[in-house]
């Protein structure tokens, strides 16, 4: 069982590598925009996170869909699942920034990096098996049945 699990995760290494590259680029954009919004526009860190996440969510969705997971599934259904997950992550991000930066006075960039690092683990699996999963349409068997009692003229 452990060997099977290891082999399964090994088979996901290419997808994870692409997911990781997208994530690293996302972190650079995330931290960079957070820094600019805080230091140049003098926004509170919690407000800066609210703003920068709105842009990063779409960046991550489309790159992961088409490059990392090569998903050909129905985009709007995947977007709904992605946005549900993003909303949960978004709430956690804002909560973390409020709690650890504003309440406990940890450095805001360190708080954001810690939050991103923790979300990487659960997001890959949720993207792979929930957000970008491709469902096959269910076909009705009635079209394949021949009716033996067709009316005869």
Buried (B, 14 or more C-beta within 10 A) or exposed (E): EEEEEEEEEEEEEEBBEBBBEBBEEBBEBBBEBBBEBBEEEEBBBBBBBBEBBEEBBEBBBBBBBEBBBEBEBEBEEBBEBBBEBBEEBBEEBBEBBBEBBBEEEBEBBEBBBEBBEEBBEEBBEBBBEEBBBEEEEEEEEEEEEEEEEEEEE
